[in-house]
Amino acid sequence: MKKVNKLVFISSIAVPYQVRFCDSLQEYYESRFWFYEHPDRTRGRWWRVDLGKSCEVLERVLFSDSGLLADRYLASLVSGLIDAVIL
């Protein structure tokens, strides 16, 4: 059985070109793209695309707009998800 390389890519916003890129990578890797949010907040609802089976928007993600973590996403469950994909 051939070993399949795995790839996890984490990005801020699910945009069409990244979803297409993930689909193209399936030929070479077992790739998963995780996004912190849909594009609605920053680009408008019309940017929203079907994420297919290899992309998803993470749940329970916080966006900090002030303080020490200003302009940062906080996703506490990501390390557990990565462990599940790798194993």
PAZAPA-4460 file (N, C-alpha, C; in steps of 0.05 Angstrom, whole numbers, plus 32768, in hexadecimal, padded with zeros to 4 digits):
% residues 87
    n_x    n_y    n_z   ca_x   ca_y   ca_z    c_x    c_y    c_z   seq   type   mol
   8011   7FE8   8000   8000   8000   8000   8012   8019   8000     1      M     A
   800D   802B   7FEE   801D   8043   7FEB   8016   8057   8002     2      K     A
   802A   8062   800E   8026   8076   8023   801F   8090   8016     3      K     A
   800A   809D   8020   8000   80B6   8016   8009   80CD   8028     4      V     A
   8017   80E0   801C   801F   80F8   802B   8006   8108   8032     5      N     A
   8006   8113   804A   7FEF   8123   8053   7FF7   8140   8056     6      K     A
   7FE5   8152   8050   7FEA   816E   8051   7FD2   817C   805E     7      L     A
   7FD7   818C   8073   7FC3   819C   807F   7FCB   81B9   807C     8      V     A
   7FB9   81C9   8071   7FBE   81E6   806C   7FA9   81F5   807B     9      F     A
   7FB2   8208   808B   7F9F   8219   809B   7FA1   8236   8091    10      I     A
   7F8B   8241   808B   7F8A   825D   8081   7F73   826C   808E    11      S     A
   7F74   8286   808C   7F60   8296   8099   7F44   8294   808D    12      S     A
   7F42   8298   8072   7F27   829A   8066   7F25   8286   804F    13      I     A
   7F0E   8278   804D   7F09   8266   8037   7F03   8275   801E    14      A     A
   7F16   8276   800C   7F12   8285   7FF2   7F13   8271   7FDB    15      V     A
   7F06   8278   7FC5   7F04   8265   7FAF   7F1E   8259   7FA4    16      P     A
   7F33   826A   7FA1   7F4C   825F   7F96   7F5A   824C   7FA8    17      Y     A
   7F57   824E   7FC2   7F63   823B   7FD5   7F54   8221   7FD4    18      Q     A
   7F3A   8222   7FD2   7F2A   8209   7FD0   7F31   81FA   7FB7    19      V     A
   7F34   8208   7FA0   7F3D   81FB   7F87   7F59   81EF   7F8A    20      R     A
   7F6B   81FE   7F98   7F86   81F4   7F9C   7F86   81DA   7FAC    21      F     A
   7F76   81D9   7FC1   7F73   81C1   7FD1   7F6A   81A9   7FC0    22      C     A
   7F56   81AE   7FAF   7F4C   8199   7F9D   7F62   818F   7F8A    23      D     A
   7F72   81A1   7F80   7F88   819A   7F6E   7F9E   8189   7F7C    24      S     A
   7FA2   818F   7F96   7FB7   8181   7FA5   7FB0   8164   7FAB    25      L     A
   7F96   815D   7FA9   7F8E   8142   7FAF   7F9C   812D   7F9E    26      Q     A
   7FA5   8135   7F87   7FB4   8123   7F75   7FCF   811B   7F81    27      E     A
   7FDA   812B   7F92   7FF4   8127   7F9D   7FF5   8121   7FBB    28      Y     A
   7FE1   812B   7FCA   7FE1   8129   7FE7   7FC4   8123   7FF0    29      Y     A
   7FC2   8119   8008   7FA9   8118   8016   7FA8   8133   8024    30      E     A
   7F9D   8147   8017   7F9E   8162   8022   7F84   816A   802E    31      S     A
   7F86   817A   8043   7F6F   8186   8051   7F75   81A4   8054    32      R     A
   7F62   81B5   804E   7F65   81D1   8052   7F50   81D9   8067    33      F     A
   7F5A   81E6   807C   7F49   81F0   8091   7F4A   820E   8092    34      W     A
   7F32   821A   8094   7F30   8237   8095   7F24   8240   80AF    35      F     A
   7F2B   8258   80B7   7F20   8263   80D0   7F04   826E   80CC    36      Y     A
   7EFE   8278   80B4   7EE3   8283   80AF   7EDC   8284   8092    37      E     A
   7EC2   8287   808D   7EB9   828B   8071   7EBF   82A8   806A    38      H     A
   7EBF   82AF   8050   7EC7   82CA   8048   7EB2   82E0   804E    39      P     A
   7E9C   82D9   8059   7E86   82ED   805C   7E8E   8306   806B    40      D     A
   7E9E   8304   8080   7EA4   831B   8091   7EB6   832F   8082    41      R     A
   7EC8   8326   8072   7EDB   8338   8065   7ED8   833C   8047    42      T     A
   7ECC   8329   803A   7ECA   832B   801C   7EAE   832B   8011    43      R     A
   7E9B   8323   8021   7E80   8321   8017   7E77   8305   8012    44      G     A
   7E5E   8300   8015   7E52   82E5   8012   7E56   82D9   7FF6    45      R     A
   7E58   82E9   7FE2   7E5B   82DF   7FC7   7E75   82D0   7FC2    46      W     A
   7E89   82D3   7FD5   7EA2   82C4   7FD3   7E9F   82A8   7FDD    47      W     A
   7E89   82A2   7FEB   7E86   8287   7FF6   7E83   8272   7FE1    48      R     A
   7E92   825C   7FE3   7E92   8246   7FD0   7E8D   822C   7FDE    49      V     A
   7E86   8218   7FCF   7E84   81FD   7FD9   7EA0   81F3   7FE1    50      D     A
   7EA3   81EA   7FF9   7EBD   81E2   8003   7EC5   81C5   7FFC    51      L     A
   7EB2   81B7   7FF1   7EB8   819B   7FEA   7EBE   818A   8002    52      G     A
   7ECB   8173   7FFE   7ED0   8161   8014   7EEB   8164   8021    53      K     A
   7EFD   8174   8016   7F18   8177   8021   7F1D   8191   802F    54      S     A
   7F0A   81A3   802F   7F0C   81BD   803C   7EF6   81C1   8050    55      C     A
   7EFC   81CF   8066   7EE7   81D5   8079   7EEE   81EE   8089    56      E     A
   7ED9   81FB   8093   7EDD   8212   80A4   7EDB   8207   80C1    57      V     A
   7EF0   820D   80D1   7EF1   8203   80EC   7EDB   820F   80FD    58      L     A
   7ED3   81FF   8111   7EBF   8209   8124   7ECE   8214   813C    59      E     A
   7EC0   8225   814B   7ECA   8230   8164   7EE4   8240   8161    60      R     A
   7EE4   8251   814D   7EFB   8262   8148   7EF4   827E   8151    61      V     A
   7F06   828B   8160   7F01   82A6   8169   7F14   82B9   815A    62      L     A
   7F0B   82D1   8153   7F1B   82E5   8147   7F1E   82FC   815B    63      F     A
   7F36   8302   8163   7F3B   8317   8177   7F41   8331   8168    64      S     A
   7F32   8346   816F   7F35   835F   8161   7F42   8375   8174    65      D     A
   7F4B   836C   818B   7F57   8380   819D   7F6A   8371   81B0    66      S     A
   7F7A   8381   81BE   7F8C   8376   81D2   7FA5   8369   81C6    67      G     A
   7FB2   8359   81D6   7FCB   834C   81CF   7FC9   833A   81B6    68      L     A
   7FB2   832E   81B2   7FAD   831C   819B   7F9D   8329   8185    69      L     A
   7F9F   8343   8182   7F8F   8351   816E   7F95   8346   8152    70      A     A
   7F80   8344   8142   7F82   833A   8127   7F8C   831D   8125    71      D     A
   7F86   830D   8138   7F8E   82F1   8138   7F76   82DF   813B    72      R     A
   7F78   82C7   812F   7F64   82B2   8133   7F6D   82A0   8149    73      Y     A
   7F5B   8297   815A   7F60   8285   816F   7F4F   826B   816B    74      L     A
   7F5D   8255   8167   7F4F   823C   8162   7F5B   8226   8174    75      A     A
   7F4F   8222   818A   7F5B   8210   819E   7F5A   81F3   8197    76      S     A
   7F49   81EB   8185   7F46   81CE   817F   7F57   81C5   8167    77      L     A
   7F67   81D7   815B   7F76   81D0   8143   7F8A   81BA   8148    78      V     A
   7F98   81BA   815E   7FAD   81A6   8163   7FA1   818A   8164    79      S     A
   7F89   8187   8170   7F7C   816D   8171   7F73   8164   8156    80      G     A
   7F6A   8177   8145   7F62   8170   812A   7F7A   8166   8119    81      L     A
   7F91   8174   811C   7FA9   816C   810E   7FB2   8150   8117    82      I     A
   7FB1   814A   8130   7FB8   8130   813A   7FA6   811A   812E    83      D     A
   7F8C   8120   812B   7F79   810D   8120   7F7F   8108   8102    84      A     A
   7F87   811D   80F4   7F8D   8119   80D7   7FA7   810A   80D3    85      V     A
   7FBB   8110   80E3   7FD5   8103   80E0   7FD4   80E6   80E7    86      I     A
   7FC6   80DF   80FB   7FC5   80C3   8104   7FB1   80B5   80F4    87      L     A
***
